[in-house]
Amino acid sequence: MASTGSSGPARKRTDYYPKWLDNLADDVTLEAPAMNGTAQGAETVRSIVVQARDLYEFQDFHFTGDYGDNGFLEDYTAQVRGEPLNVIVTVTRNADGKAQHLVVNHRPRNSLLLFSRLMHEKFAGTPIAEHFLADESQ
């Protein structure tokens, strides 16, 4: 996509699909300040990304595209339950071109904590829930 220019309403998309999501390495890892620990494995990482995207009310893209020899970057603003969420996603590809390592940075902190609690709710009763905050006291 490259740089998208102005911040008009046309950028507030709900239809973006990250192409790297269908090209995950079997042992892909995902780290994020909204998470405890590192998630590993294509099925787990895909589940987390799909559920996260489901929480977003929209994504307002500033940039998506390749960087360096093995990287992909997404820079967007989203909204979760009316709260702003600024997001930077870095994807590092392995020698086979598969997404090997993802880092997702959310800000501001209050929105990050809300997002983490909502992800915990989405994954309640599964091992993935342990990666996210159960309540405000954590």
N, C-alpha and C positions, 0 to 999 in steps of 0.2 A: 504494500500500500504506500509506503514512503510517507513523507510529511503530508499532512492533510490541510494545512493552511489555517483559515479562520475557524472560529469556534461556533459556527452557526448551528441551528437545530438539525441540519442534514447529517451532521456527524453523530448525533445521539442515536446510535444504532442498537437494535436488539437482534440483528441477524448475522453478526460477525461469527465466523467459526474459525478457530485457530488451526491452520493446516497441519501444524506439527503434532496435534493431538492424535492424528491417525498414523503417526510414524514414531511411536515411542519404542525405545529399546526395552527389551524384556526386564532389564535391571535398572531402569530409569529411577532417578531420585528427585524428590521435591522438598524444598526447604522454604520456609516463610516465617516472618515474625509472628504471624497469626497462629503458628503451629508450635507444638512441643515436639521436639525431635525431628527426624527426617522420615518422610514416607518413601517407600521403595516398592518397585514393581509396576509394570504397565497397567494392570487392572486397578490397583489401588490409586495410582496417580490419576488415571483417567476418571475414576469415580469422583475424586476430590475436585478436579477441574470442572467436570460437568455440573456437580452440585454447586460449586462456587458461582459458575456462570448463571445458574438458575436463580441465585439470590439477587443478582444484579437487575435493577430496574431498567438500566440502559448502560451502554458503553459509549463514551465520547472520546474518539480516538485522536491522539496527537501524532502518533507515529506507529507503524508496524513495518517491519522489514528486516532483512539480513544485516548483520554487522560482522566485520572481521571474516575470517575464513570459515568458522564453524558456529556462528552465533545467529540468533534471531531475537528481536526486541519488540516488545509491545509497551506503549506508553498511553494510558487512557485514564479518564475519569469515569467513575461509575457512581451509582447511588444504591444504597441498601436500606430499606425501610425509611426512606427520606433523608438519610444521612450521607454526606459526601464521602467518597472513597477514591483516593488517587492511587493508581496502580502502575508499577513497573514490573514487567515480566522479562526475565532473561532466560533464554533457552540455549544450551550448549549441545551441539550435535557431535556424535562420535564419528569415527573414521568411515562408518557405513552410511552416514547421513541421517541417522536416527537421533531423536531427542534423547539425550543421555542424562542431562541434569537441568532442572528448572529451579529458579529462584523467583518467588513472587513477593514483592514488597508493597504493603498497603500502608497508607497514612491518611488522615491523622490517627493518633493512637486511640481515641475514643471510638472511632468508626472501626478500627482494626479489632478492638475488643468486642464490639457488637458483632462483627462478622464472624469472629472465632466462636462466640457463643452460639450463633445461629448454625454454624457448621457442626458444632457438637450436637445440637438438636437434630439436625438432618441425619447424622450418623449414629444416633442413640442406639445402643444395643449391639454395636459392631466394634471391632478392634480399632477402626479408623477414628471413632469418637475420642479416643484417648489422646489424639494429636491436637485436640481443640479444647478451649475453656468450657468447663461445665457451668460455671456461674461467675458472678462478679467477684467472689471472694478468692478466686484462684490467682 
